[in-house]
């Protein structure tokens, strides 16, 4: 958990878990603050745009002190804001002795992180206690398996001796297609003896993020606002504005990534090793299967040379 600057005067606490899977935000609006509900909703809307851009699943709780006209409901403007953000207020019933719903627990519409809260009267406060269970189970990390051979440790002499005992040398086929299959089986049979396949399991991490410019970030916020407006109104004009914002946002994100990559290359201009690493990331990423295939290709090339020498020896 870490404290952030207050939301225009409202005490606010925001934090994420170590894996970035859950985001918790706690807001308290004192009764004496005097800010109209509309102003507060505008401020909260801008802040939610930033919070919802985080990777974690949001859980917002706190004492907002904005009761609705009907008992057991929050103010209609706050309900509309939550609806436009695809959020749901989970508490049912009054949380104050006066019959108002002031304390809230808010999550995404289809979220399963929070069970239905229950309200308990403690008897020593005008506010009631809101209890709920949060699903914060440990998320299993992704793993991947790959196979490889330690071809660099291959003994060329031992490989040649074993290869001479294979059917491709002792009794080669006269059919071209069968001969190719025979050669492949023989090579793999020798490799399985000298350098057998090894299986390795590694835990995969999240890909490194690319920094976006301030223009790209603002474009994404505008796109999210227009998307919520279109989902709320269903108006064709809002749909057109949203699609236009999508195209503009994609363009700004592309420009930002290009600028970020160019900056990395410029900073590494004096370091050839760093430049090669950056270019490798851009072209190939972290694909270990390509490395394995490259090693096997080198091995097969050496095998071909050995086989060619053996064939020449038998011919003469």
C-alpha positions as CSV (number, residue, x, y, z in Angstrom):
1,X,0.0,0.0,0.0
2,X,1.1,3.6,-0.6
3,X,-0.5,6.9,0.0
4,X,-1.2,9.3,-2.9
5,X,-2.0,13.0,-2.8
6,X,-5.6,13.7,-1.8
7,X,-8.3,13.7,-4.5
8,X,-8.7,17.5,-4.5
9,X,-8.9,17.5,-0.7
10,X,-10.4,14.1,-0.1
11,X,-8.3,11.6,1.9
12,X,-7.4,8.8,-0.6
13,X,-5.4,5.6,-0.3
14,X,-4.4,3.6,-3.4
15,X,-2.4,0.5,-3.7
16,X,-1.8,-2.6,-5.9
17,X,-0.6,-6.1,-5.0
18,X,2.9,-7.4,-5.8
19,X,1.7,-9.0,-9.1
20,X,-0.4,-6.1,-10.2
21,X,-3.5,-8.3,-10.3
22,X,-5.5,-6.4,-7.7
23,X,-6.0,-2.6,-7.2
24,X,-7.6,-1.3,-4.0
25,X,-8.7,2.3,-3.6
26,X,-10.2,3.8,-0.4
27,X,-11.9,7.2,-0.5
28,X,-13.3,9.1,2.4
29,X,-15.5,12.3,1.9
30,X,-16.1,14.1,5.1
31,X,-19.6,15.4,5.7
32,X,-18.3,18.9,6.4
33,X,-16.4,19.1,3.1
34,X,-19.3,20.9,1.4
35,X,-18.4,19.9,-2.2
36,X,-21.6,19.3,-4.4
37,X,-22.1,15.7,-5.5
38,X,-21.7,16.8,-9.2
39,X,-18.3,18.3,-8.6
40,X,-17.2,15.3,-6.6
41,X,-18.3,12.9,-9.4
42,X,-16.4,15.0,-12.0
43,X,-13.3,14.8,-10.0
44,X,-13.8,11.1,-9.2
45,X,-14.4,10.4,-12.9
46,X,-11.1,11.9,-14.0
47,X,-9.3,10.0,-11.3
48,X,-11.0,6.7,-12.2
49,X,-9.8,7.1,-15.8
50,X,-6.2,6.9,-14.4
51,X,-6.9,4.1,-12.0
52,X,-8.8,1.9,-14.5
53,X,-5.8,2.1,-16.8
54,X,-3.8,0.1,-14.3
55,X,-3.4,-3.6,-14.9
56,X,-5.1,-4.6,-11.6
57,X,-8.8,-5.4,-11.0
58,X,-10.3,-2.4,-9.1
59,X,-11.9,-2.6,-5.7
60,X,-13.1,0.8,-4.4
61,X,-14.4,1.2,-0.9
62,X,-15.0,3.9,1.6
63,X,-17.3,6.4,3.2
64,X,-18.6,8.7,0.4
65,X,-21.4,10.4,2.4
66,X,-23.6,10.8,-0.7
67,X,-26.9,9.2,0.2
68,X,-29.6,8.9,-2.5
69,X,-33.2,10.0,-2.3
70,X,-34.4,6.4,-1.7
71,X,-33.3,4.5,1.4
72,X,-30.5,2.1,0.8
73,X,-29.2,3.8,-2.4
74,X,-26.4,6.2,-3.2
75,X,-26.9,9.5,-5.1
76,X,-28.2,9.0,-8.7
77,X,-25.3,11.0,-10.2
78,X,-22.8,8.6,-8.5
79,X,-24.8,5.7,-9.8
80,X,-24.6,7.1,-13.4
81,X,-20.9,7.6,-13.0
82,X,-20.4,4.0,-11.9
83,X,-22.6,2.8,-14.8
84,X,-20.6,4.7,-17.4
85,X,-17.3,3.2,-15.9
86,X,-18.8,-0.4,-15.9
87,X,-18.6,-0.5,-12.1
88,X,-21.2,-1.8,-9.6
89,X,-21.9,-0.7,-6.0
90,X,-22.2,-4.0,-4.1
91,X,-23.5,-2.9,-0.7
92,X,-27.3,-3.4,-0.2
93,X,-29.2,-1.7,2.5
94,X,-28.5,1.3,4.8
95,X,-25.1,1.6,6.4
96,X,-26.0,4.5,8.7
97,X,-28.3,4.8,11.7
98,X,-30.4,7.4,9.8
99,X,-31.2,4.8,7.1
100,X,-28.8,6.1,4.5
101,X,-26.3,4.2,2.4
102,X,-23.0,6.0,2.9
103,X,-20.3,3.2,2.9
104,X,-19.7,1.5,-0.4
105,X,-17.8,-1.4,-1.9
106,X,-17.4,-0.9,-5.7
107,X,-16.0,-3.4,-8.2
108,X,-16.3,-4.2,-11.9
109,X,-19.6,-5.4,-13.4
110,X,-18.4,-9.0,-13.9
111,X,-16.0,-9.1,-11.1
112,X,-15.8,-12.2,-8.9
113,X,-13.3,-10.7,-6.5
114,X,-15.9,-9.6,-4.0
115,X,-18.8,-11.6,-2.5
116,X,-22.1,-9.8,-1.6
117,X,-21.3,-7.6,1.4
118,X,-23.3,-7.9,4.6
119,X,-24.1,-4.9,7.0
120,X,-23.8,-5.4,10.7
121,X,-24.9,-3.0,13.5
122,X,-22.0,-2.7,16.0
123,X,-24.0,-0.8,18.6
124,X,-21.3,1.7,19.4
125,X,-21.3,3.9,16.2
126,X,-23.8,5.6,14.0
127,X,-22.1,3.8,11.1
128,X,-22.6,0.1,10.6
129,X,-19.9,-2.4,9.8
130,X,-19.7,-3.7,6.2
131,X,-18.2,-7.2,5.9
132,X,-17.3,-9.0,2.7
133,X,-14.9,-11.7,1.5
134,X,-12.4,-10.8,-1.1
135,X,-11.0,-13.5,-3.5
136,X,-7.3,-12.8,-3.4
137,X,-6.0,-16.2,-4.1
138,X,-2.5,-16.7,-5.3
139,X,-2.3,-16.4,-9.1
140,X,-0.3,-19.2,-10.6
141,X,2.6,-17.9,-12.7
142,X,2.8,-18.9,-16.3
143,X,5.4,-21.5,-17.2
144,X,6.8,-22.7,-20.5
145,X,8.8,-25.8,-21.5
146,X,11.4,-26.0,-24.2
147,X,13.8,-28.7,-25.4
148,X,17.4,-28.3,-26.5
149,X,20.6,-30.2,-27.1
150,X,24.1,-29.3,-25.9
151,X,25.5,-29.5,-29.4
152,X,28.6,-27.5,-28.4
153,X,29.8,-30.5,-26.3
154,X,29.5,-33.0,-29.1
155,X,32.6,-35.0,-29.8
156,X,33.1,-35.0,-33.5
157,X,35.2,-38.1,-33.5
158,X,32.7,-40.1,-31.5
159,X,29.9,-38.7,-33.7
160,X,31.7,-39.9,-36.8
161,X,32.3,-43.4,-35.4
162,X,28.7,-43.9,-34.3
163,X,27.4,-42.4,-37.6
164,X,29.4,-45.0,-39.6
165,X,27.4,-47.7,-37.9
166,X,24.1,-46.3,-39.0
167,X,22.0,-47.8,-41.8
168,X,22.5,-44.6,-43.9
169,X,26.2,-45.6,-44.2
170,X,26.0,-49.4,-44.0
171,X,23.0,-50.0,-46.2
172,X,21.9,-46.7,-47.9
173,X,18.6,-46.7,-49.8
174,X,18.6,-46.2,-53.5
175,X,15.4,-44.2,-53.4
176,X,16.1,-40.4,-52.9
177,X,13.1,-39.8,-50.5
178,X,13.8,-42.8,-48.5
179,X,17.5,-41.9,-48.3
180,X,16.7,-38.5,-46.9
181,X,14.4,-40.0,-44.2
182,X,17.1,-42.6,-43.5
183,X,19.7,-39.8,-43.1
184,X,17.5,-37.9,-40.7
185,X,16.7,-41.0,-38.6
186,X,20.4,-41.8,-38.4
187,X,21.5,-38.4,-37.4
188,X,18.9,-38.2,-34.7
189,X,19.8,-41.6,-33.4
190,X,23.4,-40.6,-33.0
191,X,22.4,-37.3,-31.3
192,X,20.1,-39.1,-28.9
193,X,23.1,-41.1,-27.7
194,X,25.7,-38.3,-27.5
195,X,23.6,-35.3,-26.8
196,X,20.1,-36.3,-25.8
197,X,17.3,-33.8,-25.6
198,X,16.9,-31.9,-22.3
199,X,13.6,-30.5,-21.2
200,X,13.6,-27.3,-19.2
201,X,10.7,-25.5,-17.5
202,X,11.0,-21.8,-16.9
203,X,8.6,-19.3,-15.4
204,X,7.6,-16.6,-17.8
205,X,7.3,-13.0,-16.7
206,X,5.3,-10.2,-18.0
207,X,6.7,-8.5,-21.1
208,X,8.5,-5.3,-20.5
209,X,6.3,-2.3,-21.0
210,X,6.9,0.5,-23.4
211,X,6.6,4.0,-22.2
212,X,3.9,6.1,-23.7
213,X,4.1,9.9,-24.3
214,X,1.8,12.3,-22.5
215,X,-0.1,12.8,-25.8
216,X,-0.7,9.1,-26.1
217,X,-1.9,8.8,-22.5
218,X,-4.3,11.7,-23.0
219,X,-5.6,10.2,-26.2
220,X,-6.3,6.9,-24.4
221,X,-8.2,8.7,-21.7
222,X,-10.3,10.6,-24.3
223,X,-11.0,7.3,-26.0
224,X,-12.2,5.7,-22.8
225,X,-14.5,8.6,-22.0
226,X,-16.0,8.5,-25.5
227,X,-16.5,4.7,-25.3
228,X,-18.4,5.1,-22.0
229,X,-20.5,7.8,-23.5
230,X,-21.4,5.7,-26.5
231,X,-22.2,2.7,-24.3
232,X,-24.4,4.8,-22.2
233,X,-26.3,6.7,-25.0
234,X,-26.1,4.3,-27.9
235,X,-26.1,7.4,-30.2
236,X,-24.6,7.1,-33.6
237,X,-22.8,10.4,-33.3
238,X,-21.1,9.2,-30.1
239,X,-20.1,6.0,-32.0
240,X,-18.5,8.0,-34.8
241,X,-16.6,10.1,-32.3
242,X,-15.4,7.0,-30.4
243,X,-14.2,5.3,-33.6
244,X,-12.4,8.5,-34.6
245,X,-10.7,8.7,-31.2
246,X,-9.7,5.0,-31.6
247,X,-7.9,5.8,-34.8
248,X,-6.2,8.8,-33.4
249,X,-5.1,6.9,-30.2
250,X,-3.6,4.0,-32.2
251,X,-1.7,6.6,-34.3
252,X,-0.3,8.3,-31.2
253,X,0.6,5.0,-29.5
254,X,2.5,3.9,-32.6
255,X,4.3,7.3,-32.8
256,X,5.2,7.0,-29.1
257,X,6.6,3.5,-29.4
258,X,8.6,4.6,-32.5
259,X,10.0,7.5,-30.6
260,X,10.8,5.4,-27.5
261,X,12.7,2.8,-29.7
262,X,14.6,5.6,-31.5
263,X,15.6,7.1,-28.2
264,X,16.9,3.7,-27.0
265,X,18.9,3.3,-30.2
266,X,20.3,6.8,-30.0
267,X,21.4,6.3,-26.4
268,X,23.1,3.1,-27.3
269,X,24.9,4.6,-30.3
270,X,28.3,4.2,-28.7
271,X,27.7,0.7,-27.5
272,X,27.5,-1.8,-30.3
273,X,26.6,-4.7,-27.9
274,X,23.7,-2.7,-26.5
275,X,22.5,-1.9,-30.1
276,X,22.6,-5.5,-31.1
277,X,20.6,-6.4,-28.1
278,X,17.9,-3.8,-28.9
279,X,17.7,-4.9,-32.5
280,X,17.4,-8.5,-31.5
281,X,14.5,-7.6,-29.2
282,X,12.8,-5.8,-32.0
283,X,13.3,-8.5,-34.6
284,X,13.0,-11.7,-32.6
285,X,12.1,-11.0,-29.0
286,X,12.8,-13.8,-26.5
287,X,12.0,-16.8,-28.7
288,X,14.1,-19.7,-27.4
289,X,12.7,-22.1,-30.1
290,X,14.5,-20.2,-32.8
291,X,17.8,-20.5,-30.8
292,X,17.3,-24.3,-30.5
293,X,16.6,-24.6,-34.3
294,X,19.7,-22.5,-35.0
295,X,21.8,-24.9,-32.9
296,X,20.4,-27.9,-34.6
297,X,21.0,-26.4,-38.0
298,X,24.7,-25.9,-37.2
299,X,24.8,-29.5,-35.9
300,X,23.2,-30.8,-39.1
301,X,25.7,-28.8,-41.1
302,X,28.6,-30.4,-39.4
303,X,27.0,-33.8,-39.8
304,X,26.7,-33.3,-43.5
305,X,30.4,-32.5,-43.7
306,X,31.2,-35.7,-41.8
307,X,28.9,-37.7,-43.9
308,X,30.4,-36.3,-47.1
309,X,33.8,-37.2,-45.9
310,X,32.7,-40.8,-45.1
311,X,31.0,-41.1,-48.5
312,X,34.1,-40.0,-50.3
313,X,36.2,-42.5,-48.3
314,X,33.9,-45.4,-49.2
315,X,33.9,-44.3,-52.8
316,X,37.7,-44.5,-53.1
